Amino acid sequence: MTHLPITDNATRSIKSALRRSDETAAERPRFTMTATNLFVIFVFCAIGLLATLNVMLRFPDFGIDVEQLARFLG
């Protein structure tokens, strides 16, 4: 049975892959990153607006109930 030397090739390949991904992220233009961030914000706001519209259409008298509760507690 031969004893092979222990090498750290797996760690080296992972580190080099991470280094490559960091380099490509640094090379991206700032505009692309900003556009991506704005798109994520837009999607988040659109989901919130759709959820609000859904609640408004399901419970049309909810505003009246809130107003009555505010008068009762106020």
N, CA and C atoms as an extended XYZ file, in Angstrom:
222
Properties=species:S:1:pos:R:3:atomname:S:1:resname:S:1:resid:I:1 pbc="F F F"
N         0.847       -1.166        0.000 N   MET     1
C         0.000        0.000        0.000 CA  MET     1
C         0.900        1.238        0.000 C   MET     1
N         0.582        2.185       -0.859 N   THR     2
C         1.408        3.387       -0.941 CA  THR     2
C         0.763        4.498       -0.131 C   THR     2
N         1.590        5.287        0.461 N   HIS     3
C         1.108        6.426        1.228 CA  HIS     3
C         1.288        7.672        0.380 C   HIS     3
N         0.160        8.258        0.012 N   LEU     4
C         0.219        9.454       -0.811 CA  LEU     4
C         0.283       10.686        0.081 C   LEU     4
N         0.974       11.705       -0.351 N   PRO     5
C         1.024       12.928        0.466 CA  PRO     5
C        -0.348       13.608        0.484 C   PRO     5
N        -0.653       14.197        1.599 N   ILE     6
C        -1.931       14.907        1.746 CA  ILE     6
C        -1.778       16.271        1.080 C   ILE     6
N        -2.674       16.525        0.145 N   THR     7
C        -2.641       17.823       -0.535 CA  THR     7
C        -3.919       18.576       -0.229 C   THR     7
N        -3.851       19.841       -0.429 N   ASP     8
C        -4.980       20.719       -0.126 CA  ASP     8
C        -5.561       21.290       -1.419 C   ASP     8
N        -5.744       20.439       -2.426 N   ASN     9
C        -6.235       20.906       -3.719 CA  ASN     9
C        -7.674       21.396       -3.653 C   ASN     9
N        -8.511       20.746       -2.830 N   ALA    10
C        -9.914       21.151       -2.754 CA  ALA    10
C       -10.031       22.570       -2.211 C   ALA    10
N        -9.290       22.871       -1.174 N   THR    11
C        -9.342       24.215       -0.595 CA  THR    11
C        -8.796       25.241       -1.567 C   THR    11
N        -7.751       24.888       -2.269 N   ARG    12
C        -7.189       25.826       -3.239 CA  ARG    12
C        -8.169       26.129       -4.358 C   ARG    12
N        -8.860       25.109       -4.862 N   SER    13
C        -9.796       25.351       -5.951 CA  SER    13
C       -10.981       26.183       -5.477 C   SER    13
N       -11.427       25.976       -4.241 N   ILE    14
C       -12.538       26.783       -3.707 CA  ILE    14
C       -12.096       28.226       -3.548 C   ILE    14
N       -10.892       28.425       -3.006 N   LYS    15
C       -10.399       29.788       -2.831 CA  LYS    15
C       -10.227       30.489       -4.169 C   LYS    15
N        -9.728       29.786       -5.166 N   SER    16
C        -9.542       30.419       -6.468 CA  SER    16
C       -10.894       30.724       -7.108 C   SER    16
N       -11.880       29.868       -6.902 N   ALA    17
C       -13.213       30.139       -7.442 CA  ALA    17
C       -13.829       31.347       -6.761 C   ALA    17
N       -13.658       31.457       -5.444 N   LEU    18
C       -14.171       32.623       -4.729 CA  LEU    18
C       -13.460       33.892       -5.172 C   LEU    18
N       -12.171       33.799       -5.377 N   ARG    19
C       -11.415       34.958       -5.810 CA  ARG    19
C       -11.895       35.417       -7.181 C   ARG    19
N       -12.156       34.453       -8.081 N   ARG    20
C       -12.657       34.813       -9.412 CA  ARG    20
C       -14.014       35.491       -9.325 C   ARG    20
N       -14.912       35.002       -8.455 N   SER    21
C       -16.238       35.613       -8.357 CA  SER    21
C       -16.141       37.004       -7.757 C   SER    21
N       -15.228       37.220       -6.805 N   ASP    22
C       -15.036       38.556       -6.244 CA  ASP    22
C       -14.487       39.510       -7.293 C   ASP    22
N       -13.595       39.023       -8.126 N   GLU    23
C       -13.038       39.875       -9.164 CA  GLU    23
C       -14.102       40.270      -10.175 C   GLU    23
N       -14.976       39.352      -10.551 N   THR    24
C       -16.017       39.704      -11.514 CA  THR    24
C       -17.024       40.657      -10.899 C   THR    24
N       -17.298       40.512       -9.604 N   ALA    25
C       -18.217       41.451       -8.959 CA  ALA    25
C       -17.599       42.843       -8.892 C   ALA    25
N       -16.314       42.917       -8.683 N   ALA    26
C       -15.648       44.215       -8.632 CA  ALA    26
C       -15.567       44.843      -10.017 C   ALA    26
N       -15.547       44.031      -11.056 N   GLU    27
C       -15.435       44.558      -12.406 CA  GLU    27
C       -16.781       45.024      -12.968 C   GLU    27
N       -17.871       44.640      -12.330 N   ARG    28
C       -19.175       45.073      -12.828 CA  ARG    28
C       -19.290       46.585      -12.782 C   ARG    28
N       -19.930       47.152      -13.777 N   PRO    29
C       -20.149       48.598      -13.732 CA  PRO    29
C       -21.111       48.964      -12.600 C   PRO    29
N       -20.910       50.132      -12.066 N   ARG    30
C       -21.750       50.584      -10.960 CA  ARG    30
C       -23.206       50.720      -11.399 C   ARG    30
N       -23.430       51.085      -12.649 N   PHE    31
C       -24.791       51.241      -13.159 CA  PHE    31
C       -25.560       49.927      -13.102 C   PHE    31
N       -24.923       48.827      -13.449 N   THR    32
C       -25.585       47.528      -13.443 CA  THR    32
C       -26.001       47.144      -12.028 C   THR    32
N       -25.126       47.377      -11.079 N   MET    33
C       -25.451       47.060       -9.699 CA  MET    33
C       -26.580       47.954       -9.183 C   MET    33
N       -26.565       49.230       -9.558 N   THR    34
C       -27.616       50.151       -9.138 CA  THR    34
C       -28.949       49.766       -9.765 C   THR    34
N       -28.934       49.402      -11.028 N   ALA    35
C       -30.163       48.994      -11.699 CA  ALA    35
C       -30.738       47.732      -11.064 C   ALA    35
N       -29.879       46.809      -10.679 N   THR    36
C       -30.338       45.590      -10.019 CA  THR    36
C       -30.969       45.918       -8.674 C   THR    36
N       -30.331       46.806       -7.913 N   ASN    37
C       -30.883       47.197       -6.623 CA  ASN    37
C       -32.220       47.899       -6.786 C   ASN    37
N       -32.335       48.770       -7.772 N   LEU    38
C       -33.604       49.467       -8.005 CA  LEU    38
C       -34.700       48.492       -8.413 C   LEU    38
N       -34.347       47.487       -9.195 N   PHE    39
C       -35.333       46.489       -9.593 CA  PHE    39
C       -35.837       45.722       -8.379 C   PHE    39
N       -34.945       45.362       -7.467 N   VAL    40
C       -35.349       44.641       -6.249 CA  VAL    40
C       -36.262       45.511       -5.406 C   VAL    40
N       -35.954       46.797       -5.269 N   ILE    41
C       -36.808       47.709       -4.510 CA  ILE    41
C       -38.164       47.832       -5.175 C   ILE    41
N       -38.195       47.939       -6.501 N   PHE    42
C       -39.458       48.036       -7.224 CA  PHE    42
C       -40.319       46.794       -7.003 C   PHE    42
N       -39.724       45.620       -7.087 N   VAL    43
C       -40.480       44.380       -6.889 CA  VAL    43
C       -41.027       44.312       -5.463 C   VAL    43
N       -40.222       44.686       -4.481 N   PHE    44
C       -40.663       44.674       -3.085 CA  PHE    44
C       -41.855       45.609       -2.881 C   PHE    44
N       -41.792       46.811       -3.444 N   CYS    45
C       -42.899       47.770       -3.317 CA  CYS    45
C       -44.141       47.282       -4.056 C   CYS    45
N       -43.963       46.676       -5.219 N   ALA    46
C       -45.106       46.171       -5.978 CA  ALA    46
C       -45.819       45.058       -5.211 C   ALA    46
N       -45.066       44.189       -4.561 N   ILE    47
C       -45.683       43.127       -3.761 CA  ILE    47
C       -46.468       43.739       -2.607 C   ILE    47
N       -45.920       44.750       -1.956 N   GLY    48
C       -46.634       45.428       -0.867 CA  GLY    48
C       -47.914       46.092       -1.348 C   GLY    48
N       -47.853       46.747       -2.497 N   LEU    49
C       -49.064       47.392       -3.029 CA  LEU    49
C       -50.124       46.363       -3.419 C   LEU    49
N       -49.715       45.263       -4.011 N   LEU    50
C       -50.673       44.219       -4.375 CA  LEU    50
C       -51.295       43.589       -3.138 C   LEU    50
N       -50.519       43.391       -2.088 N   ALA    51
C       -51.065       42.835       -0.846 CA  ALA    51
C       -52.068       43.803       -0.223 C   ALA    51
N       -51.755       45.095       -0.243 N   THR    52
C       -52.672       46.102        0.289 CA  THR    52
C       -53.969       46.136       -0.517 C   THR    52
N       -53.868       46.101       -1.815 N   LEU    53
C       -55.048       46.095       -2.670 CA  LEU    53
C       -55.891       44.849       -2.425 C   LEU    53
N       -55.240       43.726       -2.231 N   ASN    54
C       -55.942       42.481       -1.952 CA  ASN    54
C       -56.744       42.594       -0.651 C   ASN    54
N       -56.145       43.128        0.391 N   VAL    55
C       -56.839       43.288        1.676 CA  VAL    55
C       -57.989       44.283        1.536 C   VAL    55
N       -57.773       45.367        0.787 N   MET    56
C       -58.835       46.365        0.613 CA  MET    56
C       -60.040       45.770       -0.107 C   MET    56
N       -59.790       44.930       -1.090 N   LEU    57
C       -60.905       44.349       -1.842 CA  LEU    57
C       -61.594       43.225       -1.074 C   LEU    57
N       -60.874       42.510       -0.230 N   ARG    58
C       -61.485       41.430        0.549 CA  ARG    58
C       -62.302       41.954        1.714 C   ARG    58
N       -61.865       43.048        2.333 N   PHE    59
C       -62.536       43.602        3.500 CA  PHE    59
C       -62.865       45.067        3.244 C   PHE    59
N       -63.911       45.357        2.480 N   PRO    60
C       -64.215       46.751        2.134 CA  PRO    60
C       -64.677       47.582        3.331 C   PRO    60
N       -65.223       46.967        4.371 N   ASP    61
C       -65.713       47.716        5.525 CA  ASP    61
C       -64.676       47.834        6.639 C   ASP    61
N       -63.453       47.425        6.376 N   PHE    62
C       -62.423       47.444        7.409 CA  PHE    62
C       -62.100       48.865        7.854 C   PHE    62
N       -62.131       49.823        6.948 N   GLY    63
C       -61.850       51.219        7.293 CA  GLY    63
C       -62.890       51.777        8.250 C   GLY    63
N       -64.135       51.411        8.047 N   ILE    64
C       -65.200       51.855        8.941 CA  ILE    64
C       -64.996       51.269       10.330 C   ILE    64
N       -64.616       50.009       10.403 N   ASP    65
C       -64.366       49.363       11.699 CA  ASP    65
C       -63.203       50.028       12.427 C   ASP    65
N       -62.153       50.378       11.710 N   VAL    66
C       -61.006       51.045       12.323 CA  VAL    66
C       -61.408       52.436       12.844 C   VAL    66
N       -62.210       53.136       12.063 N   GLU    67
C       -62.659       54.457       12.489 CA  GLU    67
C       -63.511       54.370       13.753 C   GLU    67
N       -64.418       53.385       13.827 N   GLN    68
C       -65.242       53.206       15.011 CA  GLN    68
C       -64.390       52.830       16.224 C   GLN    68
N       -63.383       51.998       16.015 N   LEU    69
C       -62.483       51.620       17.104 CA  LEU    69
C       -61.689       52.835       17.582 C   LEU    69
N       -61.244       53.677       16.668 N   ALA    70
C       -60.499       54.878       17.052 CA  ALA    70
C       -61.380       55.822       17.853 C   ALA    70
N       -62.641       55.953       17.477 N   ARG    71
C       -63.577       56.816       18.254 CA  ARG    71
C       -63.832       56.235       19.636 C   ARG    71
N       -63.932       54.911       19.704 N   PHE    72
C       -64.196       54.244       20.984 CA  PHE    72
C       -62.986       54.387       21.923 C   PHE    72
N       -61.803       54.218       21.380 N   LEU    73
C       -60.607       54.304       22.221 CA  LEU    73
C       -60.162       55.739       22.470 C   LEU    73
N       -60.548       56.648       21.575 N   GLY    74
C       -60.082       58.044       21.662 CA  GLY    74
C       -60.850       58.829       22.598 C   GLY    74
